[in-house]
């Protein structure tokens, strides 16, 4: 039985903890709150303030899946620079650091109008990308690590584009034509577990993995498809020079990992079912 420590029990950390627990592994977790799934050993503390609480016995794998308390430069610094370093400092006092899987973002690539993948040098123009890149580098220096840069994460409760399609049909101005990149939350959790399984098996994993589905797509194409499914056609034009970048995962393309939601249609069919259910319950 491996002992897995997960820092952060949010939208990714919580289902990941449950999957590892159901697979028969021991799971400990750190979060500021006092609630955790049954069977998870919770160490409730703030990694930025006060004592860092950790399990007293050896940890075999660490996930760092943190979110900032506020969307500001200070909030990002505390979440991605301060908190991980305090966690690793304390753990290093107890044992040699195990492999670490750190959740980052494709924000480190900036908004260059190009295709980016694991081989693309990052060039973040804004504080969020710069801080995430600094955190990646700090963690990778300290321990064996895999950084996972996820593109736009969505799930069945992601209703923003559905509402946007409805608003455009009612006359609202459409957004700028741009490339969009996404990965379903379920596939995020599955990829994190996949990488962890290989680390626990003693197999060296890449230092960097991009997490995105196989089909970067124009936002107008997604909105047009949603409009058709809603019975509210939009007919947004697909011509022109789209802004933004197209994100590609060489790791997913070349490994045996299979996406459950390989493109936006497979994922947004689920989103639409959730949308219809919500409307029926009103």
N, C-alpha and C positions, 0 to 999 in steps of 0.2 A: 504494500500500500504506500503510495507516494503521498507526501504532505505538500499541499499547494496553498500559497498565500496570495490572496487577491486584495489589492489596495483599491477600494472603490466598488460600491455595490449599486451602481446605477443601471442604465438601460442595457449595458453590455455585461458589467460585472456580476449582476444578480443572476441572469440566466446562465452565465458561464459557471458560476459557483454551483448552481443546481445540476448542470450537466456533469460536472466532475463528481459531485456527491452521488448522483445516480449511477455513475460508472464505478462506484465502490472506492473512490479515493477519499482521503481525509482533506477537508477544506477549512482553512481559517481565513477570516476576512477582517479588513480594517475599514471603518467608516465613522463619520461623525455621529450618526444617529445610533439608536439602540435596538433597531429591528433588523433581523436577518432571517433568511429561509431556515426552516427546521433542518437540523443536522449540520449547520454551519457554525463553527466556533467563531464568535464575534469578539473582536477587540475594539471597543468603542473609544476612539480618541481622535483629536484633531492633529493631523501630521504637521501643522504649522505652529501650533501652540500647545504648551504643556508637555507632559511625558508621552513618549511614543510607546504604546503597548504592543508587545509582540508575543506570539506563542513561545513558551520556554524551550521547546524541543526543535530539532533540526527541520528546516524547510528545504524542500527539493526544487521548487520552482516558484518564481514570483511574477505576478502580473501587476502592472501599474496602469490603472484605468481611471484616471482622475478627471474631474471637471472643475473649472474655475468657479469660485463663489460669486464672482462678478465679472462681467465682460469689460475688463479694463486691463491696462498694462500691469498694474499692481496685482490684480486678481490672477492673471496668467502667470506672473512670476511666482506668486505664492503656490499655485497649484502644480506647476510643472518644473520649477527649479527648486524652490524651498522644500516642498513636501517630499518629493522623491529622494532628495539628498539626506534629509533627516531620517527617512525610513531606512535607506541603505546604510547610513552611518550606524544606526542602532543595531541593525541586523549583522553588520560586519563585526560588531563587538561580541556577538554570540557564536558566529560560525563563519567559515569561508562563504562568500556570496555565491548563491546558486545562479543558474541562468535566469535572466530577467526578460520578460516580454512587455514592451512599453507601447502603449497606444498613442499614436501621433496622428497627423493629418496631412493631406496633400496641400494644405495651406502653405507649407514650406516651399512649394514651387512658385508661389506668386501667381500672377494672372497673365503670364506670357501666352501669346497666341501660338501655341505649338503643341506637339504631342510630348508628353512626359512619361517616364517610367523609372524603374529603379536605378538606371544608369544616368539619369538627368541630374546635373548639379543643381541644388536648390538655390533659389534667389528670392527669399521672402522680402517683400517691400513693407509689410506692416508688422506691428509688434507681435501679433499672435503667431505668425509664422516664424519670426526671428526667435521668439522665446521657445517655441516647440523645437526648433532646430538646435538651439543651445542645450535644451534638455536631452535630446537624442544623443548629442555628443558627450555630455557628462555621464550619462548612464552607460553608454557603450565603452567609455574609458574604464569604468569601475568594475565591470563584470562582463562575462559572456552574455550577449543580449541580442534579441531580435526586436527591431523597431518596426511597427506596423503602421503605415500611413494610409488611413482610410479616406476615401472620397466621401461624397455626401451620403450619410447614413439615413435610411428611411425604414419605415415599418408599416403595419396595417393601420396605425393611428396617424400616419402622416397625411393630413388632409389639406395642406397648404396649396398644392397644385390643383386639387379638385376645386377648392374655393376660388382659386385664380381663374380656372377655366369657366366657372359659372359667372364670375364677375365680368370677364371679357365678353361673354355672350350677352350680358346685359348692357354692354356699352363701355366698360372700363378700358382704358388704354392698355394694350399689351406691353409686356416688358421688352427690353432690348433682346434682339436675337443673339443667342450665345450657346456655346457647347455646355452640356451638363453631364455630370459624372456621378454615379451613385452605386451603393451597395446595400443590399437588404440587411437589416439588423440580424436576422437569423444566420446569414452567411458570415457576418462579422464574428459572431460567437463561434460558429463552426470552424472558421479559419484560426481563431485564437486557440481553440482546443486542439486542432490539428497540429499546429506548431508546437504546442506544449507536449503533446504525446510524443513527438519526435525528439524533443529535448530530453524528456524523461527516459526515452529508450537509449540515450547516450549518443544520439546522432547530432552532429553539428548542424545548426540551421543558419540560413543566411542572416547577415547583420541587418538587412533591410528587406521588407516585403511591402509592396503596394497592394492595398485591398480595395478593389473596385470590380464592377461587373465587366462583362466582355464587350459592351456596346456603348461607348460614348455617343451621345445623341443630342441633336438640337432641341432646345427647350420648346420651340414651336411644334416640333413633331410630337413631343409628349402631350402638349396642350391640345393639339388637334385630335390626337387619339382619345384623350379623356373627353373632349367635347363630343366625339362620335359616340362613345360609350354612354354618355349622359343624355344623348338625344338632343344635343345643343351644338351643332357643327360650328366651327370657328373659321376654318379655311385660312389660317395664318400662312403667309407666304414663306417658303423655305429658301428663297433665293437671297443672295447678299453675302456679306463677309461677317460671319459670326465672331463675336468676342469670346474670350476665354480659352481655356486649354482642354485638350483631350487627354484623359488619364488612361494609361495602359498598365496592366500588371503582368510583367514577364513571368513572375513566379507562378501565378495562377495558370497562365497559358502553358507553362512548361512542366509543371508538377502534376501529380495525380489527384490534386484537390479538385473537387467538382462543385461548382456553384449550384445551389438549389434554385436561385433566382438569377439566371444568366443575363436577363435584359429587363427593361422597364415594364414591358407588358406583363410578364409573369408576376412581378411584384405589385403592380398597380391594379391588377384584377382583384387582389386581396384588399387593397386600399379602398376600392370602389365597393366591395362587399361590406366593409366596415362602415363606409359612408351611408350606404342604403339602410343598414341596420340602425345607425344613429338617428336617421330621419324617421324611421318607423317607430322608434321609441319616444319621439317627441310628442 
